[in-house]
Amino acid sequence: MQRRQLLRTLPGLALAGAAGCLGDGGSEGDGTGTPTPTPTATPTETAVTDGPDGVYVQSYLEGMAMPESGMSMGGDYSFGLMLAVPHNFWTVTGSDLSRHQREDSQSVHLMVQVWDEETGVVLPESGVSVEILQDGETVSEEVIYPMLSQRMGFHYGGNFTLAGDGSYTARVSASPLSAEPMGSFAGRFDEPTTVDLGFEFNQAVRDQLTIEELDQAGDPGAIRPMDMGMMPTGVATSPGELPGETVGTQSVDEAEFVLKAAENELAGDAGAYLYVSARTPHNDLVLPMMSMDATVTRGGEDVYDGQLSRAIHPDIQYHYGTRVDSLESGDEVEITVVTPPQVGRHEGYETAFLRMDGASFTA
């Protein structure tokens, strides 16, 4: 069986209401299958710890609770809340990993998705913090981490300790976007906003927070993204639908770099808008929060040498781009990764996208 075919047969999550039941392997994306939940208070130490190099199949599928009152809009942002069992994750500083070990005192792994309601585009690069309250009193307050997982794509998350069963409010605050909004996004996402998202924590919720171990754990590949209903998963725009002409596609430490040159309104007064859409293998999830440089060489002379700015556009989504005077047939384009994605990682991604040098293209 081919690897990609194998991955399509792995179980998916059937999302019915707030339930995160585990299916027994319906067709990709259909959310079918007989629920076979395996309630687990916390995941066992995963079968793959600080796993093999590159992208690999995580060791378990997790059930998630999606509270009925866990979605809201604030300013230009839409917010969604999800709960899972606490688990290990890794954060990145430069090219160095730091492991965050789950603790017995922790109650949930709390995740927040932030997106634009009209387009469904996920919005990285907004500092997000969460204050958890019960009866108006603060229970916990943390800056949650920008993260990447095979099931959810880019999101914000962290492990939290709750004060037992009861009703809670997650007060979620988002800062203005650091990436440049372009197109119809211009002038938006430039004001901070705060929303209150309610959720319950009790036995009924814990029964939804399930763990199912996978026999394919550690194999090269990835679990397919889950269907989160009204919440997007940050799947990158397909290369053929991205505006402009494709210069080329290269793999860089397993990440896929799609280089495009657009000569439409994106170029402004310049000759072309040169940009990179970076995504994960297998699932095409957006890879944000990198630093990149580009050099365009024509006839042995540099005609552009500078930084690619982090930007977000309703058609391109999150990307790295710059305006150049022109891009001609035969031009050499060198993309250099200065800093790899500065996002935390769930299991399956923690050893990937760290040793990124760059890629060479010919127009």
C-alpha positions as CSV (number, residue, x, y, z in Angstrom):
1,M,0.0,0.0,0.0
2,Q,1.3,3.5,-0.9
3,R,2.1,5.7,2.1
4,R,-0.4,8.4,1.1
5,Q,-3.1,5.8,0.6
6,L,-2.3,4.4,4.0
7,L,-2.7,7.8,5.7
8,R,-6.1,8.3,4.0
9,T,-7.4,5.2,5.7
10,L,-6.5,6.3,9.3
11,P,-9.4,7.1,11.6
12,G,-10.9,10.5,11.6
13,L,-12.8,12.5,14.2
14,A,-16.6,12.6,13.9
15,L,-17.7,16.0,15.2
16,A,-21.3,15.8,16.4
17,G,-22.2,18.8,18.4
18,A,-19.6,19.3,21.1
19,A,-18.5,15.6,20.9
20,G,-15.1,14.5,19.7
21,C,-15.8,10.9,19.1
22,L,-13.3,8.7,17.3
23,G,-14.4,7.2,14.0
24,D,-13.4,3.7,12.8
25,G,-12.1,4.8,9.4
26,G,-14.8,6.3,7.1
27,S,-13.7,7.9,3.8
28,E,-11.5,11.0,4.0
29,G,-13.3,14.0,5.4
30,D,-16.8,12.4,5.7
31,G,-16.8,12.1,9.5
32,T,-18.4,8.7,9.3
33,G,-17.8,5.5,11.3
34,T,-19.0,3.9,14.5
35,P,-17.8,5.9,17.5
36,T,-15.3,3.9,19.5
37,P,-14.1,6.3,22.2
38,T,-11.4,5.3,24.7
39,P,-11.7,7.7,27.6
40,T,-8.3,8.5,29.1
41,A,-7.7,11.1,31.8
42,T,-4.3,11.9,30.4
43,P,-2.4,10.4,27.4
44,T,0.2,7.8,28.3
45,E,3.7,8.7,27.5
46,T,3.6,8.6,23.7
47,A,5.0,5.7,21.8
48,V,7.2,8.2,19.9
49,T,9.0,10.7,22.2
50,D,11.1,13.4,20.6
51,G,10.4,11.4,17.5
52,P,12.3,10.6,14.3
53,D,13.6,13.3,12.1
54,G,11.1,14.9,9.8
55,V,7.3,14.7,9.7
56,Y,5.9,11.4,11.1
57,V,2.6,10.0,12.1
58,Q,1.8,11.0,15.6
59,S,1.2,8.2,18.1
60,Y,-2.4,8.9,19.0
61,L,-5.7,10.4,17.9
62,E,-7.3,12.7,20.4
63,G,-11.0,13.4,20.9
64,M,-11.8,17.1,21.5
65,A,-14.7,19.0,23.1
66,M,-16.0,22.0,21.3
67,P,-18.2,23.9,23.7
68,E,-21.5,25.3,22.4
69,S,-20.7,28.7,23.8
70,G,-17.1,28.5,22.7
71,M,-17.3,30.7,19.5
72,S,-17.6,34.5,19.2
73,M,-16.6,37.4,17.1
74,G,-14.7,40.4,18.4
75,G,-13.6,43.3,16.2
76,D,-12.2,41.9,12.9
77,Y,-11.6,38.5,14.5
78,S,-13.6,35.3,14.9
79,F,-12.6,33.0,17.8
80,G,-13.2,29.3,18.6
81,L,-12.4,27.3,21.7
82,M,-11.5,23.6,21.9
83,L,-10.5,21.3,24.8
84,A,-8.3,18.2,24.8
85,V,-6.4,16.2,27.3
86,P,-3.1,17.8,28.5
87,H,-0.2,16.6,26.4
88,N,3.5,17.3,25.7
89,F,4.4,19.9,23.1
90,W,7.5,21.7,22.0
91,T,8.3,25.4,21.5
92,V,10.9,26.8,19.2
93,T,13.5,29.6,19.8
94,G,15.6,30.1,16.7
95,S,16.4,26.5,15.7
96,D,16.3,25.2,19.3
97,L,13.5,23.1,20.7
98,S,12.1,23.3,24.3
99,R,10.0,20.4,25.5
100,H,7.0,21.3,27.6
101,Q,6.1,18.2,29.6
102,R,2.5,17.8,30.7
103,E,2.0,17.8,34.5
104,D,-0.4,15.7,36.6
105,S,-2.0,18.9,38.0
106,Q,-3.0,20.1,34.5
107,S,-6.6,19.6,33.5
108,V,-6.9,20.4,29.8
109,H,-5.0,21.4,26.7
110,L,-6.9,24.5,25.7
111,M,-6.8,25.6,22.1
112,V,-8.0,28.8,20.4
113,Q,-8.5,29.3,16.7
114,V,-8.5,32.8,15.3
115,W,-9.7,33.6,11.8
116,D,-11.5,36.0,9.4
117,E,-15.2,35.1,9.3
118,E,-15.8,36.2,5.7
119,T,-12.9,34.3,4.0
120,G,-12.2,31.6,6.6
121,V,-8.5,32.5,6.5
122,V,-6.6,31.6,9.7
123,L,-4.8,34.5,11.3
124,P,-1.3,33.8,12.6
125,E,0.9,36.4,14.2
126,S,-1.6,37.8,16.6
127,G,-0.4,37.7,20.2
128,V,-3.1,35.7,22.1
129,S,-3.5,35.5,25.9
130,V,-6.1,33.6,27.9
131,E,-7.5,34.4,31.3
132,I,-9.7,31.6,32.8
133,L,-12.3,32.8,35.3
134,Q,-14.8,31.0,37.5
135,D,-17.6,33.0,39.2
136,G,-15.7,36.2,38.1
137,E,-12.5,35.1,39.8
138,T,-9.2,34.4,37.9
139,V,-8.3,30.7,38.0
140,S,-5.4,30.8,35.5
141,E,-3.9,33.3,33.1
142,E,-1.3,32.5,30.5
143,V,0.1,33.6,27.2
144,I,-0.8,30.6,25.0
145,Y,1.6,29.5,22.3
146,P,1.3,29.7,18.5
147,M,1.3,26.1,17.5
148,L,1.1,23.6,14.6
149,S,-0.6,20.2,14.7
150,Q,-1.4,17.7,12.1
151,R,-5.1,17.7,13.1
152,M,-5.7,21.5,13.5
153,G,-3.0,23.2,11.5
154,F,-2.0,26.5,13.0
155,H,-3.7,27.6,16.3
156,Y,-2.9,28.9,19.8
157,G,-2.7,26.5,22.7
158,G,-1.4,25.4,26.1
159,N,-2.0,23.2,29.1
160,F,-4.1,24.7,31.9
161,T,-5.0,23.8,35.4
162,L,-8.7,24.2,36.4
163,A,-10.2,24.4,39.9
164,G,-12.3,21.2,39.6
165,D,-15.6,20.7,37.9
166,G,-17.9,23.7,37.0
167,S,-18.6,26.5,34.6
168,Y,-15.7,28.6,33.3
169,T,-15.1,31.6,31.1
170,A,-12.0,31.8,28.9
171,R,-11.3,35.5,28.3
172,V,-9.3,35.6,25.1
173,S,-7.4,38.7,24.1
174,A,-5.7,39.1,20.7
175,S,-3.3,41.8,19.7
176,P,-3.0,43.4,16.2
177,L,-1.5,41.2,13.5
178,S,2.2,41.5,13.0
179,A,2.0,40.3,9.4
180,E,1.0,42.9,6.8
181,P,-2.7,42.7,5.8
182,M,-3.1,43.0,2.0
183,G,-5.9,43.2,-0.6
184,S,-9.3,43.4,1.1
185,F,-7.5,42.7,4.4
186,A,-5.7,46.1,4.2
187,G,-6.6,48.3,7.2
188,R,-8.0,45.5,9.2
189,F,-6.8,43.4,12.2
190,D,-5.0,46.5,13.6
191,E,-6.9,46.8,16.8
192,P,-6.7,44.6,19.9
193,T,-9.8,42.8,21.0
194,T,-11.1,40.6,23.8
195,V,-14.0,38.1,23.9
196,D,-15.4,35.8,26.6
197,L,-15.9,32.1,25.6
198,G,-17.8,29.9,28.0
199,F,-17.2,26.2,28.7
200,E,-18.0,23.5,31.1
201,F,-15.6,21.1,32.7
202,N,-17.2,17.9,34.2
203,Q,-17.3,14.2,33.6
204,A,-19.4,14.5,30.5
205,V,-16.7,16.7,29.0
206,R,-13.9,14.4,30.2
207,D,-15.6,11.5,28.4
208,Q,-15.2,13.4,25.2
209,L,-11.4,13.8,25.7
210,T,-10.4,10.5,24.4
211,I,-7.1,8.9,23.2
212,E,-6.7,6.2,20.6
213,E,-3.2,4.9,19.9
214,L,-2.1,4.4,16.3
215,D,-0.2,1.4,15.0
216,Q,1.4,3.6,12.3
217,A,3.0,5.8,15.0
218,G,6.4,7.0,13.9
219,D,6.0,6.1,10.2
220,P,6.8,8.9,7.7
221,G,3.5,10.8,7.0
222,A,0.8,12.7,8.8
223,I,-2.7,12.3,10.1
224,R,-5.2,14.2,7.9
225,P,-6.7,17.4,9.3
226,M,-9.9,17.1,11.2
227,D,-13.2,18.7,10.1
228,M,-13.8,21.4,12.7
229,G,-17.2,22.5,11.3
230,M,-17.4,26.2,11.3
231,M,-13.7,26.6,12.3
232,P,-11.1,26.5,9.6
233,T,-7.9,24.4,9.8
234,G,-5.5,26.6,8.0
235,V,-5.0,24.5,4.8
236,A,-2.9,26.5,2.3
237,T,-4.4,27.6,-1.0
238,S,-3.6,25.0,-3.7
239,P,-0.7,26.1,-5.9
240,G,-3.0,26.3,-9.0
241,E,-5.4,28.7,-7.3
242,L,-2.7,31.1,-6.1
243,P,-2.5,34.3,-8.1
244,G,0.3,34.8,-10.6
245,E,2.7,32.5,-12.5
246,T,4.4,29.6,-10.8
247,V,8.2,29.9,-10.8
248,G,8.7,26.6,-9.1
249,T,8.1,24.3,-6.1
250,Q,10.9,23.1,-3.8
251,S,11.1,21.0,-0.7
252,V,13.1,22.5,2.2
253,D,13.5,20.3,5.2
254,E,10.2,18.7,4.2
255,A,8.4,22.0,3.9
256,E,7.0,22.8,0.5
257,F,7.9,26.2,-0.9
258,V,5.7,27.4,-3.8
259,L,7.3,30.4,-5.5
260,K,4.9,32.7,-7.5
261,A,5.2,36.0,-9.4
262,A,2.1,38.1,-9.8
263,E,1.8,41.0,-12.2
264,N,-1.6,42.2,-11.1
265,E,-2.7,44.6,-8.4
266,L,-0.5,42.8,-6.0
267,A,2.5,44.3,-7.8
268,G,1.4,47.9,-7.2
269,D,3.7,50.3,-9.1
270,A,6.4,47.6,-9.4
271,G,6.8,45.0,-12.1
272,A,5.9,41.9,-10.1
273,Y,5.0,40.7,-6.7
274,L,7.3,37.8,-5.8
275,Y,6.1,35.5,-3.0
276,V,6.5,32.2,-1.3
277,S,3.6,30.1,0.0
278,A,5.1,27.7,2.5
279,R,3.2,24.6,3.7
280,T,3.6,21.2,5.3
281,P,3.9,18.0,3.3
282,H,0.9,15.6,3.1
283,N,-1.6,18.1,4.5
284,D,-0.6,21.5,3.0
285,L,-1.0,23.3,6.2
286,V,0.2,26.9,6.3
287,L,3.7,27.3,7.8
288,P,3.9,30.8,9.3
289,M,6.4,32.9,11.3
290,M,9.6,32.4,9.3
291,S,12.1,35.0,8.2
292,M,13.2,34.8,4.5
293,D,15.5,36.7,2.2
294,A,15.4,36.6,-1.6
295,T,18.0,37.4,-4.3
296,V,17.1,37.7,-8.0
297,T,20.1,37.4,-10.3
298,R,20.0,38.3,-14.1
299,G,22.9,37.8,-16.3
300,G,25.2,37.4,-13.3
301,E,24.1,40.6,-11.6
302,D,21.7,41.0,-8.7
303,V,18.6,42.9,-9.6
304,Y,17.0,42.3,-6.2
305,D,18.5,41.4,-2.8
306,G,16.4,41.9,0.3
307,Q,13.9,40.5,2.7
308,L,10.6,38.8,2.0
309,S,7.9,40.4,4.3
310,R,5.4,38.3,6.2
311,A,2.0,39.2,4.8
312,I,-1.6,37.9,4.7
313,H,-4.0,38.1,1.8
314,P,-7.5,36.6,1.3
315,D,-6.5,34.7,-1.8
316,I,-2.9,33.8,-0.9
317,Q,-3.4,33.5,2.9
318,Y,-0.2,33.8,5.0
319,H,2.9,34.1,2.9
320,Y,6.3,35.8,2.4
321,G,6.6,38.4,-0.4
322,T,8.1,41.5,-1.9
323,R,7.7,43.8,-4.9
324,V,10.4,43.6,-7.6
325,D,11.0,45.7,-10.7
326,S,10.6,42.7,-12.9
327,L,11.0,39.0,-13.2
328,E,12.2,37.7,-16.6
329,S,12.6,34.3,-18.1
330,G,16.0,32.9,-17.1
331,D,16.3,34.9,-13.9
332,E,17.8,33.0,-10.9
333,V,15.9,33.3,-7.6
334,E,17.6,32.3,-4.4
335,I,15.4,32.0,-1.3
336,T,17.2,31.9,2.0
337,V,15.5,31.0,5.3
338,V,17.0,33.2,8.0
339,T,14.8,31.8,10.8
340,P,12.6,28.7,10.6
341,P,8.9,28.7,11.7
342,Q,8.8,30.1,15.3
343,V,5.8,28.1,16.2
344,G,5.3,25.4,18.9
345,R,4.7,21.9,17.6
346,H,2.5,19.0,18.5
347,E,3.9,15.5,18.2
348,G,4.7,14.6,14.6
349,Y,6.2,18.0,13.7
350,E,8.7,18.7,16.5
351,T,11.8,17.5,14.6
352,A,10.8,19.0,11.2
353,F,11.2,22.5,9.7
354,L,14.2,23.4,11.8
355,R,17.2,22.9,9.5
356,M,16.0,25.0,6.7
357,D,18.6,26.6,4.4
358,G,16.8,27.7,1.3
359,A,15.9,26.9,-2.3
360,S,17.0,27.9,-5.8
361,F,14.6,28.6,-8.7
362,T,14.9,29.6,-12.4
363,A,12.2,31.7,-13.8
